[in-house]
């Protein structure tokens, strides 16, 4: 499958812990793919996501990734977003319950 069409600068991935999982901010990925207001999660319901804690939001601000200190921030795994960007997105289009062990 061909890569997905994108718009603007690619969001920057980051780690919350040294040698930890790489993440991207959900709203930035949505904007990059022109899938705003939850469209990204509707198209890819099986995409892993979770809300950042207050401490994690502070780390994100200190890293210069986002200025969002008072708003909620959704974290996405960078590896899964890369799959979607490369056109390997079928596994994320199904129900989130299908991928739960």
Phi and psi restraints in degrees (value plus and minus 20) as a CYANA .aco file:
   2 UNK   PHI     -89.8   -49.8
   2 UNK   PSI     136.4   176.4
   3 UNK   PHI     -81.0   -41.0
   3 UNK   PSI     133.9   173.9
   4 UNK   PHI     -96.1   -56.1
   4 UNK   PSI     125.3   165.3
   5 UNK   PHI     -91.8   -51.8
   5 UNK   PSI     115.4   155.4
   6 UNK   PHI    -143.8  -103.8
   6 UNK   PSI     145.7   185.7
   7 UNK   PHI    -158.0  -118.0
   7 UNK   PSI     108.5   148.5
   8 UNK   PHI      59.8    99.8
   8 UNK   PSI    -190.4  -150.4
   9 UNK   PHI     -91.2   -51.2
   9 UNK   PSI     124.0   164.0
  10 UNK   PHI     -90.0   -50.0
  10 UNK   PSI     115.1   155.1
  11 UNK   PHI     -81.2   -41.2
  11 UNK   PSI     127.5   167.5
  12 UNK   PHI    -107.7   -67.7
  12 UNK   PSI     111.3   151.3
  13 UNK   PHI    -103.4   -63.4
  13 UNK   PSI     140.6   180.6
  14 UNK   PHI    -175.0  -135.0
  14 UNK   PSI     141.9   181.9
  15 UNK   PHI    -135.4   -95.4
  15 UNK   PSI     117.5   157.5
  16 UNK   PHI    -105.7   -65.7
  16 UNK   PSI     -41.7    -1.7
  17 UNK   PHI    -151.6  -111.6
  17 UNK   PSI     129.0   169.0
  18 UNK   PHI     -81.0   -41.0
  18 UNK   PSI     111.2   151.2
  19 UNK   PHI      39.1    79.1
  19 UNK   PSI       9.0    49.0
  20 UNK   PHI    -119.3   -79.3
  20 UNK   PSI    -189.8  -149.8
  21 UNK   PHI     -83.5   -43.5
  21 UNK   PSI     123.3   163.3
  22 UNK   PHI    -112.2   -72.2
  22 UNK   PSI     118.3   158.3
  23 UNK   PHI    -146.4  -106.4
  23 UNK   PSI     143.0   183.0
  24 UNK   PHI    -151.7  -111.7
  24 UNK   PSI     136.9   176.9
  25 UNK   PHI    -106.0   -66.0
  25 UNK   PSI     107.7   147.7
  26 UNK   PHI     -75.7   -35.7
  26 UNK   PSI     -63.6   -23.6
  27 UNK   PHI     -85.5   -45.5
  27 UNK   PSI     -53.9   -13.9
  28 UNK   PHI     -90.0   -50.0
  28 UNK   PSI     -59.1   -19.1
  29 UNK   PHI     -85.4   -45.4
  29 UNK   PSI     -63.4   -23.4
  30 UNK   PHI     -78.9   -38.9
  30 UNK   PSI     -63.8   -23.8
  31 UNK   PHI     -84.5   -44.5
  31 UNK   PSI     -62.1   -22.1
  32 UNK   PHI     -81.5   -41.5
  32 UNK   PSI     -53.3   -13.3
  33 UNK   PHI    -117.8   -77.8
  33 UNK   PSI     -16.1    23.9
  34 UNK   PHI      33.3    73.3
  34 UNK   PSI      25.9    65.9
  35 UNK   PHI    -146.2  -106.2
  35 UNK   PSI      61.1   101.1
  36 UNK   PHI    -118.5   -78.5
  36 UNK   PSI     150.3   190.3
  37 UNK   PHI      35.6    75.6
  37 UNK   PSI      24.0    64.0
  38 UNK   PHI      65.1   105.1
  38 UNK   PSI     -20.6    19.4
  39 UNK   PHI     -81.3   -41.3
  39 UNK   PSI     -54.2   -14.2
  40 UNK   PHI     -80.0   -40.0
  40 UNK   PSI     -64.0   -24.0
  41 UNK   PHI     -96.0   -56.0
  41 UNK   PSI     -45.5    -5.5
  42 UNK   PHI     -94.2   -54.2
  42 UNK   PSI     -59.3   -19.3
  43 UNK   PHI     -93.3   -53.3
  43 UNK   PSI     -54.6   -14.6
  44 UNK   PHI    -144.0  -104.0
  44 UNK   PSI      51.1    91.1
  45 UNK   PHI     -86.6   -46.6
  45 UNK   PSI     -40.9    -0.9
  46 UNK   PHI    -110.4   -70.4
  46 UNK   PSI     -15.8    24.2
  47 UNK   PHI     -88.4   -48.4
  47 UNK   PSI     109.5   149.5
  48 UNK   PHI     -86.8   -46.8
  48 UNK   PSI     116.3   156.3
  49 UNK   PHI    -177.9  -137.9
  49 UNK   PSI     133.7   173.7
  50 UNK   PHI    -178.0  -138.0
  50 UNK   PSI     139.5   179.5
  51 UNK   PHI    -101.4   -61.4
  51 UNK   PSI     119.3   159.3
  52 UNK   PHI     -95.6   -55.6
  52 UNK   PSI     123.8   163.8
  53 UNK   PHI     -96.0   -56.0
  53 UNK   PSI     149.7   189.7
  54 UNK   PHI     -79.8   -39.8
  54 UNK   PSI     -62.7   -22.7
  55 UNK   PHI     -83.5   -43.5
  55 UNK   PSI     -60.3   -20.3
  56 UNK   PHI     -86.6   -46.6
  56 UNK   PSI     -56.8   -16.8
  57 UNK   PHI     -83.5   -43.5
  57 UNK   PSI     -57.4   -17.4
  58 UNK   PHI     -84.3   -44.3
  58 UNK   PSI     -60.6   -20.6
  59 UNK   PHI     -82.4   -42.4
  59 UNK   PSI     -63.3   -23.3
  60 UNK   PHI     -80.8   -40.8
  60 UNK   PSI     -62.5   -22.5
  61 UNK   PHI     -85.2   -45.2
  61 UNK   PSI     -64.3   -24.3
  62 UNK   PHI     -83.8   -43.8
  62 UNK   PSI     -49.8    -9.8
  63 UNK   PHI     -97.1   -57.1
  63 UNK   PSI     -31.8     8.2
  64 UNK   PHI      59.6    99.6
  64 UNK   PSI      -0.8    39.2
  65 UNK   PHI     -99.3   -59.3
  65 UNK   PSI     -62.5   -22.5
  66 UNK   PHI    -172.2  -132.2
  66 UNK   PSI     136.0   176.0
  67 UNK   PHI    -119.2   -79.2
  67 UNK   PSI      -9.4    30.6
  68 UNK   PHI     -96.5   -56.5
  68 UNK   PSI      71.9   111.9
  69 UNK   PHI    -121.9   -81.9
  69 UNK   PSI     -46.2    -6.2
  70 UNK   PHI    -125.0   -85.0
  70 UNK   PSI     -35.4     4.6
  71 UNK   PHI    -116.6   -76.6
  71 UNK   PSI     143.2   183.2
  72 UNK   PHI     -94.2   -54.2
  72 UNK   PSI     126.5   166.5
  73 UNK   PHI    -146.8  -106.8
  73 UNK   PSI     104.5   144.5
  74 UNK   PHI    -115.2   -75.2
  74 UNK   PSI     108.5   148.5
  75 UNK   PHI    -117.5   -77.5
  75 UNK   PSI     118.5   158.5
  76 UNK   PHI    -141.8  -101.8
  76 UNK   PSI     126.4   166.4
  77 UNK   PHI     -91.7   -51.7
  77 UNK   PSI     108.8   148.8
  78 UNK   PHI     -81.6   -41.6
  78 UNK   PSI     -54.7   -14.7
  79 UNK   PHI     -83.8   -43.8
  79 UNK   PSI     -58.5   -18.5
  80 UNK   PHI     -91.0   -51.0
  80 UNK   PSI     -58.8   -18.8
  81 UNK   PHI     -84.8   -44.8
  81 UNK   PSI     -60.0   -20.0
  82 UNK   PHI     -81.6   -41.6
  82 UNK   PSI     -58.8   -18.8
  83 UNK   PHI     -77.6   -37.6
  83 UNK   PSI     -67.2   -27.2
  84 UNK   PHI     -83.0   -43.0
  84 UNK   PSI     -65.4   -25.4
  85 UNK   PHI     -83.6   -43.6
  85 UNK   PSI     -49.9    -9.9
  86 UNK   PHI    -106.3   -66.3
  86 UNK   PSI     -20.2    19.8
  87 UNK   PHI      73.7   113.7
  87 UNK   PSI     -19.6    20.4
  88 UNK   PHI    -113.6   -73.6
  88 UNK   PSI      43.1    83.1
  89 UNK   PHI    -127.6   -87.6
  89 UNK   PSI     -21.3    18.7
  90 UNK   PHI     -77.9   -37.9
  90 UNK   PSI     -58.2   -18.2
  91 UNK   PHI     -87.7   -47.7
  91 UNK   PSI     -36.4     3.6
  92 UNK   PHI    -120.2   -80.2
  92 UNK   PSI     -25.5    14.5
  93 UNK   PHI    -103.0   -63.0
  93 UNK   PSI     -40.6    -0.6
  94 UNK   PHI     -95.7   -55.7
  94 UNK   PSI    -197.8  -157.8
  95 UNK   PHI     -85.8   -45.8
  95 UNK   PSI     124.3   164.3
  96 UNK   PHI     -82.0   -42.0
  96 UNK   PSI     -47.3    -7.3
  97 UNK   PHI     -93.4   -53.4
  97 UNK   PSI     -44.8    -4.8
  98 UNK   PHI     -86.9   -46.9
  98 UNK   PSI     -49.7    -9.7
  99 UNK   PHI    -116.0   -76.0
  99 UNK   PSI     -17.6    22.4
 100 UNK   PHI    -108.8   -68.8
 100 UNK   PSI     105.3   145.3
